[in-house]
Amino acid sequence: MKSKLRQFVELYLAFLKIGAFTFGGGLAMMPIMQRELIEKRGWLTDEELIDYFAIGQSTPGIIAVNVATFVGYKRLGVLGGIIGTLGVVTPSWVIIMILAGAISSVDKYPVAQKALKGINVAVAALLTSVIVKFSKKTIKSVWNAVLMLTAFALIYFFKVQSVWIIIASLVIGCLITMYKQKKAAKAVGASDTEKEAE
């Protein structure tokens, strides 16, 4: 059994690493969080991480910070939420403090621009791999597939804000679940009636 202090340190270092090795922030952190928090440490399941990102997307604030807070709170309570948040923002804060004076001059250096473009391509590849993996685990029915494609079309083609997509998906998901439960209850009732008739 790990001591409480050691657990806090491990939590901080895990999110420090996530914050330090992620370029793009937000959803770009998902592949690294998936590897660090699920595969390496077993702190979450794939479904939980997806849920945290969905909630983080629909609540005020930065997605990565929200997710770090949720995970930290789940692991070690309120103080864990604070420590997870501090861990994920520390690298960005340090880098900004160091490079604050140089950021405005990045446009003057073609090499820096090309490096940033290369990083963006890598982030896109990482996100694609995670999307494919999570899609296999979450799309378990025709309803799920239709909902996903509809959400994608609304966001990509019609520029609907993701928060409305999440809220609508939540409502639709609840309605579908209620419909299935009602249908299952009717089937059980019909089966019981047939048995009584026999």
Secondary structure as UniProt FT lines:
FT   HELIX           4..20
FT   HELIX           26..29
FT   HELIX           30..33
FT   HELIX           34..40
FT   HELIX           46..58
FT   HELIX           63..99
FT   TURN            100..102
FT   HELIX           103..108
FT   HELIX           110..138
FT   HELIX           142..156
FT   TURN            157..158
FT   HELIX           162..197
//
